[in-house]
Amino acid sequence: MSRIILLCTTVLLISLTSCSKKQDSTRDNLVFRYNENAAVNSLDPAFAKIRPSIWVCNQLFNGLVQLDDSLAIKPDIAKSWTMSEDGKTYTFNLRKDVYFHKSALFGKDSTRGVTAADFEFSLNRLLDEKVASPGRWILQNVESFKAQNDSTFEIKLSKNFPAFLGLLTMKYASVVPKEAFDKAGYDFRANPIGTGPFQFKIWEENVKLVLRKNPLYFEKDEKGVQLPYLEAVAITFLPDKQSGFLQFVQGKLDFVSGLDPSYKDEILTPKGQLQPKYQKDVKMITGPYLNTEYMGFRLDGADQPVKDKRIRQAMNYGFDRAKMIAFLRNGMGTAAVNGMIPAGLAGTGAEGYNFNPELAKKLVADYKKATGDNNPKIQMSTSASYLDIAEYLQREWQKIGLNVQVDVNPPSTLTQSISTGKVSFFKASWIADYPDAENYLSLFYSGNFAPNGPNYTHFKNTAFDKLYESAFNETDDKKRQELYKKMDELVMEEAPVIPLFYDKASRFTRSNVTGLGINPLNLLILKRVKKQ
């Protein structure tokens, strides 16, 4: 009898253990986990300036319009919109089934529907100098905006700006509830209330951040199933990228974004393929990324060799971009031989610089003969993350007769020095804020001189400025794209920059993750992700 009881007890324990493991596995398959090596500065979309914050805010908030993975403008809370013939007035028709995340701020109902008045409040908040949002600039061409009724919102521009809808896809333009800002002492930065597929649960700064599924979310998939599929998103904050990668390899994380020198050779072959040992458990997703890596020349600084166009052109001709990408980036990127505008944007295709060492040597020789400077010295400022590329360029330029010294700076110091003109030749990158080539060409408009704008080279060209200004008034997309291409070609001729490569976005997921796409802006979209 005792043996029977013992056997039954053993079977029961095994059954309970088995059930417990199945429940843990089921729960685990409903939580998406990733590590963020950089800090999230705020959960308020008005301050979603850096990628870590943008990624989280993209799960918490919605705007009038959104981007799909092809960068096409799609409806979000606005189900449709119209534009006036002169391109200056946009009228948005809003959905009536969008609700804010549940909160005691809304009283006994715990929520309420979003109306056009909420967008009026949210955009006014961007303009409020007391708020000091870094996203205020997206409304610089806006003359006025107003809620016509609960479901109609109108925006009038002061001048035509064809890329305006793209600006509205940025998280700065998300809708937020007035109640959170009317309540004295409410900390919206750390207790956000949005309308997105996930809602805020816990944030221990630099330790962990947890989001839970929003049961009120309005979007559904093609079969009518409510999004999102996941129950939660869990984010850790290990500052060391290699440690985050090890957590991923051990199966403790579901996702790693991008390549870091600390692990790129571990996970990829020299040809950019997954190493054989990871092919079963890991999936790699790659695609174009709207990021142009480049070297820039400060053109109005102290008198240096780089102020001479022959030197700048020689440096453009004097190295093999394809070789650099193959050996230093494991093939993750495309040689930037077609100007500053990367592939994936209309207006690309300018004639840039291919590897031509003989022409490079001739240009340097011409400079030396004309100036008498037989040993031109150039200082290149970069950060440690790009030291391998800097040293490669240094060696290649030495072969064409240039003495280039490498100065390594902390990233924050370098950024500040570039903005204030303390460095004459620097490594930089430009990641698109919105999907329009104007984003890249703004780097060369004389009205955008740093530190008040993104023209870090202080490039000034009357012909370029006229083309740039005329593009704003061109409503025909094809004609505007031709203007973009002409501007890019003009920049390449004058060579205030050396385009290095057009970046490629890379993502690594566990093999059981599906529905995680990739897009040229490297936005993280989790509402359609599943874990099998």
Phi, psi and omega in degrees: 000316180296327179293324179293316179298317180298318179297315180297319180297318179298315178299318180297316180296318178298318180296315180295319178297317179298315179297318180298318180295321179295319179296318178298319180295319179296315179297318181298325181284357178252001180244127178260124188241132172213159179257142176244116183280345178249157184286147169273120186277333182194153173256010175271121184298338178295345180240021181279072184263326184257154187305314180304319179288322179298318180299315180291315181297333179293338176272336188263336191229160173230157174237198178290318183226164180218169178254143169268182184292347176264006181068023173277141178286126182234157176299147171233254175286330171280119181279340177198168178202160177230157178233137180293163183299327180276359176075014185253347182236124178247130177241121185252133176257119189267151172293156179248011183241027181253127183235149175288154175304148181297137180200148177296342180298338183267008177082206189296332181280346178066357178200176171199163181285152178278136177235172179299329179298331178292324177289324177298316178297314185295318180287325175297325178296323176300325182277345184293118182296332178291329177287322178058047179289135175289353180266007181302329185298337182293346179254015185294337178259012182266128177273317181197162173210150186200143172280114179285323172200191185299331187240012180230124181234131184241136176236129177247132179265151177280335175208158180298133176217095187303335183271012188299317180300326177299322177297324182288348176279348180289151184294340175307325186271018179290155178271136178228156183274136180299327184304325182293335182260347174279335182280121182298131175082359181287127183263091183291331180305320184252359179221065187288150174230116181232208180230003191289178183295338177235152179240156185292139176237298184218142171218109168256107190305132180065014178237297179204157177217130183235131174243146178243157179303137176270108183290350181259006188297141191271337185280145177232159178277185184296338180263006179085010179276133182294138174267157357275170178276326182288155175270332185201162173234128181240124184241129173255170186226064172278120185289337182273120183296324180294323177296319177297320179296319179297322176298322178295314180299324180282359179084010181273347176232155183260350194202138171227136181251131172080172179249136174240143179307334183291339181222003185298322180282340177288321186262335183241148171282167177303337179269006175084019177259158176298138174299143184310322185291346180255356188294335180280319189259351186232142173246140177249132177240126179230158177185168178301146179232128182285068179220118176256118176272132185209166169252138182240147177251130173277114192272346182245020180273206181297156182292112181221164179306328184291349176284346178271126184300329180298321178293316181296320179291320179301318180293327176294320180281341197273016176208156184265103182297318182298319178296318180300315181293319182296316186269331184253346181236010181051036178078005183273082179155171179233135180304129183275077181252009181233040176089193183274335182282120184282162175300144182108348178242140176295135181109354179284167176114012177294154177278117181253226186237125171261164181295119181213079186297328180292317177294322178300315179297321180295318179297319178294318179296320178298318179297313182298318180294320184285329187254340184080003179272095186275354178221068182297125181253133183228133177255125180256124180258129181213180175250168184299330182297335183245019182296323180297319178292318180300317181290327175297312179298319179303314181294319182292320181287333175297327181292337180260006174100021180244138179260100183250125177258143182257127179243115183265129182234153169300146183307317182294321179294318180297315179302315180294320181293322177296315183295323185264001176079025181275352177237142185264342181211120195215153174271131180213174175214156177228113179259128184297136173277328182213156191277068177211139184298338177305330178307319182277325182287339178297341179292348186238004178279132186294340177283357182247028181305134172292150011273001183270358180204181186272007179278081185286338180277346187057038174292134179222120182213120185300317181297318178297313182301320180294318178295318181298315181291324180290333180297331180292332183265001182267112181271346177279117186302316183295319179294320179294322178295325176294322176297319178301314182296319178299318179296317180296321178294322178296319178298318180297322179296318182279338173056053171285352181222164171239097177297129182265299178202155172269124188291160175237128177283136177227137178227143178237127179233160170295155187293343181271003180266129176231160175085000177268105180274196176213149183216157185295347176263359181057036174285144176262115182241112188251358187292339179251011182279139174232152170242122184281000000 
